[in-house]
Amino acid sequence: MNTTNEWVDTTTRRKSDTDNTPHSWTLDTGKLRISVLNNHIDYPGKWVLHCFSLGINTAVLKAPIETPVDVIQAAAIRIVRRKLDEMVSSLP
């Protein structure tokens, strides 16, 4: 996985797929892996966030599906930062 702090298209495609539209992007910092995706099989028409190392598993975002991916990626980073802040502030 790319650890250059850039979002990478991680859409799974079959050889028979004719649609090359990205549906999944991942940011791998080397410490955290954050993924956003649309058209999740269980959440069609919704944006979904994963960051398994922080316990964020399939968080459905409130943003409309038409929201540009860069806006969704920024929102995902804000959510992860908020989760990290909560974890740090829980320390004595």
Secondary structure as UniProt FT lines:
FT   STRAND          8..9
FT   TURN            15..16
FT   STRAND          24..28
FT   STRAND          33..40
FT   TURN            41..42
FT   STRAND          43..51
FT   HELIX           52..54
FT   STRAND          56..60
FT   TURN            65..66
FT   HELIX           69..89
//
